[in-house]
Amino acid sequence: MRLPAAVRPPIDNGLPILVQAKKEMRSGNLAWLQYHIPTLAPKQREPLLYVLLSQYYQFQAVIPHSLLPWLQQIAHERPTLMETTQSDGYQITHPRYDYPALARAIIRHWQMQQRRKLYADQLREGQFPWSQIFRADNAKLLAQQQSVVDALGVLDHKQLWRTYRSIEQHHYYFPDNSVLAAIAYHLEDPSLLATLFAHPVDQYSVNAAKAIANHFAPAMAFATLTQALSYPQMRDYALDAIAILAKRYPNALNYLKQLSQKGSLRQQATQVLARHKLIKP
């Protein structure tokens, strides 16, 4: 149904439609988007939405809340412009401009931001519902856990310690090391980092070792990573992290060179020095 002329959102004929659409989207002008974009033919509308949403998803961190109904509507549409490609001898037909997928991605990003903010507020207040989320039968656990990890990054040290003590006293279900790694890393606490490295190794403990090598004060990073060598399951990863640290901390380089000369880690140290191009082959 067309709106009466007196209440139709105005369009600036002096601006390209994409430029004006970006302007109205940034300002959260739902009425303009809902009225003008559907009037375009598919060959104009679908590439316009694809470019508009691509640019918005890439560069816009926060979407106006007023745009959610429009994005939810777009997310359920079916593009009409299709193309066929070859893959492993099969012909595959797919949308030329998959703007509904972009709309869904933007909605997920918004939901994640909102959840992260909620979790950060709950953690600050000591009111986080650990038992509701960290349980083995929670189908949304991994996505919710990532939001917890993101929220931990905005807490101060006092709040982080309170958070750690609250989970230390219970037996919640943690599917991996991500929460412990985040707390230990942000606190830069040797005892918590030792606890992390004593756990079975996963990508989060390995990533923490690399982040320590790249971002901790050199002397502290060196002490932490050499301590991690005492845990057999972390040994290779700790050596690799020390090699990363060696590129900005001479003491770490000298340490690896000494290890490569004698001892049980001689072969591993030599290999990591060569892999990081810290010695000539």
C-alpha positions as CSV (number, residue, x, y, z in Angstrom):
1,M,0.0,0.0,0.0
2,R,1.4,3.4,-1.0
3,L,1.6,6.1,1.6
4,P,-0.2,9.4,0.9
5,A,2.2,11.9,-0.7
6,A,2.1,14.1,2.4
7,V,3.6,11.4,4.7
8,R,6.0,9.6,2.3
9,P,9.7,9.8,3.4
10,P,11.4,12.3,1.1
11,I,14.0,11.2,-1.4
12,D,16.8,13.5,-2.6
13,N,16.9,13.1,-6.4
14,G,20.3,14.8,-6.4
15,L,22.0,11.9,-4.5
16,P,22.7,8.4,-5.8
17,I,20.3,5.9,-4.2
18,L,23.2,4.1,-2.5
19,V,24.5,7.2,-0.9
20,Q,21.2,8.2,0.4
21,A,20.4,4.7,1.6
22,K,23.6,4.6,3.6
23,K,22.8,8.0,5.1
24,E,19.3,6.9,6.1
25,M,20.6,3.6,7.5
26,R,23.2,5.3,9.6
27,S,20.5,7.6,11.1
28,G,18.1,4.7,11.7
29,N,15.4,6.0,9.3
30,L,13.3,2.9,9.2
31,A,10.4,4.6,7.3
32,W,12.7,5.7,4.4
33,L,14.2,2.2,4.0
34,Q,10.8,0.4,4.2
35,Y,9.2,2.7,1.7
36,H,11.9,3.5,-1.0
37,I,14.0,0.3,-1.3
38,P,11.0,-2.0,-2.1
39,T,10.0,0.2,-5.0
40,L,13.2,-0.6,-6.9
41,A,13.3,-3.4,-9.5
42,P,15.2,-6.6,-8.3
43,K,18.1,-5.8,-10.6
44,Q,18.6,-2.6,-8.7
45,R,17.3,-3.5,-5.3
46,E,19.3,-6.7,-4.7
47,P,22.8,-5.4,-5.5
48,L,21.9,-2.2,-3.6
49,L,21.0,-4.2,-0.5
50,Y,24.1,-6.4,-0.9
51,V,26.5,-3.4,-1.1
52,L,24.7,-1.5,1.6
53,L,24.7,-4.3,4.1
54,S,28.2,-5.4,3.2
55,Q,29.6,-1.9,3.9
56,Y,27.5,-1.6,7.1
57,Y,28.6,-4.9,8.5
58,Q,32.2,-4.2,7.8
59,F,32.4,-0.6,9.1
60,Q,29.5,0.0,11.5
61,A,30.0,-1.3,15.0
62,V,26.6,-0.5,16.4
63,I,23.3,-0.6,14.5
64,P,20.4,1.6,15.5
65,H,17.8,-0.4,17.4
66,S,15.1,1.0,15.1
67,L,16.5,-0.9,12.2
68,L,16.0,-4.4,13.7
69,P,12.5,-4.9,12.3
70,W,13.7,-4.0,8.8
71,L,16.7,-6.3,9.1
72,Q,14.6,-9.2,10.4
73,Q,12.3,-8.7,7.4
74,I,15.3,-8.6,5.0
75,A,16.8,-11.7,6.6
76,H,13.8,-13.8,5.6
77,E,13.6,-12.7,2.0
78,R,14.6,-14.9,-0.9
79,P,16.8,-13.3,-3.6
80,T,15.5,-13.6,-7.2
81,L,18.7,-12.9,-9.1
82,M,20.6,-16.2,-9.2
83,E,23.8,-17.5,-10.8
84,T,25.3,-20.9,-11.5
85,T,28.8,-22.0,-10.8
86,Q,30.8,-25.2,-11.3
87,S,32.2,-27.1,-8.3
88,D,33.7,-30.6,-8.5
89,G,31.8,-31.2,-11.7
90,Y,28.5,-30.1,-10.3
91,Q,26.4,-27.1,-11.2
92,I,25.5,-25.1,-8.1
93,T,22.8,-22.4,-8.2
94,H,23.0,-19.7,-5.6
95,P,22.0,-16.0,-5.1
96,R,24.1,-13.5,-7.0
97,Y,23.6,-11.1,-4.1
98,D,22.9,-12.9,-0.9
99,Y,21.8,-9.9,1.1
100,P,19.6,-11.9,3.5
101,A,22.7,-13.7,4.8
102,L,24.3,-10.4,5.5
103,A,21.2,-9.2,7.3
104,R,21.4,-12.3,9.5
105,A,25.1,-11.7,10.2
106,I,24.4,-8.1,11.3
107,I,21.6,-9.3,13.6
108,R,23.8,-11.9,15.1
109,H,26.5,-9.3,15.6
110,W,24.0,-7.0,17.3
111,Q,22.8,-9.8,19.5
112,M,26.3,-10.7,20.5
113,Q,27.0,-7.0,21.4
114,Q,23.9,-6.8,23.6
115,R,24.7,-10.1,25.3
116,R,28.3,-9.0,26.0
117,K,27.0,-5.8,27.5
118,L,24.5,-7.7,29.7
119,Y,27.1,-10.2,30.8
120,A,29.6,-7.4,31.7
121,D,27.0,-5.6,33.8
122,Q,26.1,-8.9,35.6
123,L,29.8,-9.8,36.2
124,R,30.5,-6.3,37.6
125,E,27.6,-6.7,40.0
126,G,28.5,-10.3,41.0
127,Q,25.1,-11.4,39.7
128,F,26.2,-13.6,36.7
129,P,24.1,-16.8,36.3
130,W,27.0,-19.2,35.9
131,S,24.9,-22.3,36.6
132,Q,22.3,-21.4,33.9
133,I,24.9,-21.1,31.1
134,F,27.8,-23.4,32.0
135,R,26.1,-26.8,31.9
136,A,26.7,-29.7,29.6
137,D,23.1,-29.7,28.2
138,N,23.2,-26.0,27.1
139,A,22.9,-26.0,23.3
140,K,24.0,-22.3,23.1
141,L,26.9,-22.7,25.5
142,L,29.8,-22.0,23.0
143,A,28.2,-18.8,21.7
144,Q,27.3,-17.6,25.2
145,Q,30.8,-18.5,26.5
146,Q,32.4,-16.4,23.8
147,S,30.3,-13.4,25.0
148,V,31.5,-14.1,28.6
149,V,35.1,-14.1,27.4
150,D,34.5,-10.8,25.6
151,A,32.9,-9.3,28.7
152,L,35.8,-10.4,30.9
153,G,38.0,-8.1,28.9
154,V,36.3,-4.9,30.2
155,L,36.4,-5.8,33.9
156,D,39.0,-4.3,36.3
157,H,41.3,-6.5,38.4
158,K,39.1,-6.5,41.4
159,Q,36.1,-7.6,39.4
160,L,38.2,-10.3,37.7
161,W,39.4,-11.7,41.0
162,R,35.9,-11.8,42.4
163,T,34.8,-13.6,39.2
164,Y,37.5,-16.2,39.5
165,R,36.8,-16.9,43.1
166,S,33.1,-17.3,42.4
167,I,33.7,-20.0,39.8
168,E,36.6,-21.6,41.8
169,Q,34.2,-22.5,44.5
170,H,31.8,-24.4,42.2
171,H,31.9,-27.2,39.7
172,Y,30.5,-25.6,36.6
173,Y,30.9,-27.2,33.2
174,F,33.6,-25.5,31.2
175,P,34.1,-27.2,27.8
176,D,37.5,-25.7,27.3
177,N,40.1,-23.3,28.8
178,S,38.8,-20.1,27.3
179,V,37.3,-18.5,30.4
180,L,40.3,-19.4,32.6
181,A,42.6,-18.2,29.9
182,A,40.8,-14.8,29.7
183,I,40.9,-14.3,33.4
184,A,44.5,-15.3,33.9
185,Y,45.7,-13.3,30.9
186,H,43.9,-10.1,31.9
187,L,45.1,-10.4,35.5
188,E,48.6,-11.2,34.4
189,D,48.8,-13.4,37.5
190,P,51.6,-16.1,37.6
191,S,49.6,-18.5,39.7
192,L,46.6,-18.4,37.5
193,L,48.7,-18.7,34.4
194,A,50.4,-21.7,35.9
195,T,47.0,-23.2,36.6
196,L,46.0,-22.6,33.0
197,F,49.2,-24.3,31.6
198,A,48.7,-27.3,34.0
199,H,45.4,-28.0,32.3
200,P,45.1,-30.2,29.2
201,V,46.2,-28.1,26.3
202,D,43.8,-26.6,23.8
203,Q,43.8,-23.7,21.4
204,Y,43.0,-21.2,24.2
205,S,46.1,-22.1,26.3
206,V,48.2,-22.0,23.2
207,N,46.8,-18.6,22.1
208,A,47.4,-17.3,25.7
209,A,51.0,-18.3,25.5
210,K,51.4,-16.4,22.2
211,A,49.6,-13.4,23.5
212,I,51.9,-13.3,26.5
213,A,54.9,-13.4,24.3
214,N,53.5,-10.5,22.2
215,H,52.0,-8.3,24.9
216,F,53.3,-8.9,28.4
217,A,56.3,-6.9,29.7
218,P,59.3,-8.8,28.3
219,A,60.7,-9.9,31.7
220,M,57.3,-11.1,33.0
221,A,56.6,-12.9,29.7
222,F,59.9,-14.7,29.9
223,A,59.4,-15.8,33.5
224,T,55.9,-17.0,32.7
225,L,56.8,-18.9,29.5
226,T,59.9,-20.6,31.0
227,Q,57.7,-21.7,33.9
228,A,55.3,-23.2,31.3
229,L,58.1,-25.5,30.1
230,S,57.7,-27.5,33.4
231,Y,54.4,-28.8,32.0
232,P,55.1,-31.6,29.4
233,Q,51.9,-31.0,27.5
234,M,52.8,-27.3,27.1
235,R,56.5,-27.7,26.3
236,D,56.5,-27.3,22.5
237,Y,54.0,-24.5,22.6
238,A,56.0,-22.6,25.3
239,L,59.2,-23.0,23.3
240,D,57.4,-21.5,20.3
241,A,56.1,-18.6,22.4
242,I,59.6,-18.0,23.7
243,A,60.8,-17.8,20.2
244,I,58.2,-15.1,19.5
245,L,59.3,-13.2,22.6
246,A,63.0,-13.6,21.5
247,K,62.3,-11.2,18.6
248,R,61.9,-8.4,21.1
249,Y,63.8,-9.7,24.1
250,P,67.4,-10.7,23.8
251,N,67.4,-12.7,27.0
252,A,64.8,-15.1,25.5
253,L,66.9,-15.5,22.4
254,N,70.0,-16.3,24.5
255,Y,68.0,-18.8,26.5
256,L,66.9,-20.7,23.4
257,K,70.4,-20.8,22.1
258,Q,71.6,-22.2,25.3
259,L,68.9,-24.8,25.3
260,S,69.9,-25.8,21.7
261,Q,73.4,-26.6,22.9
262,K,72.7,-29.2,25.5
263,G,70.0,-30.8,27.6
264,S,66.8,-32.7,26.9
265,L,65.3,-29.8,24.9
266,R,68.2,-29.4,22.6
267,Q,66.5,-30.7,19.5
268,Q,63.2,-28.9,20.1
269,A,65.0,-25.6,20.8
270,T,67.1,-25.9,17.6
271,Q,64.0,-26.6,15.6
272,V,62.1,-23.6,17.0
273,L,65.0,-21.3,16.4
274,A,65.2,-22.4,12.8
275,R,61.4,-22.2,12.3
276,H,61.4,-18.6,13.5
277,K,64.5,-17.8,11.5
278,L,66.4,-16.8,14.6
279,I,69.5,-18.8,13.4
280,K,70.9,-19.4,10.0
281,P,69.9,-22.8,8.6
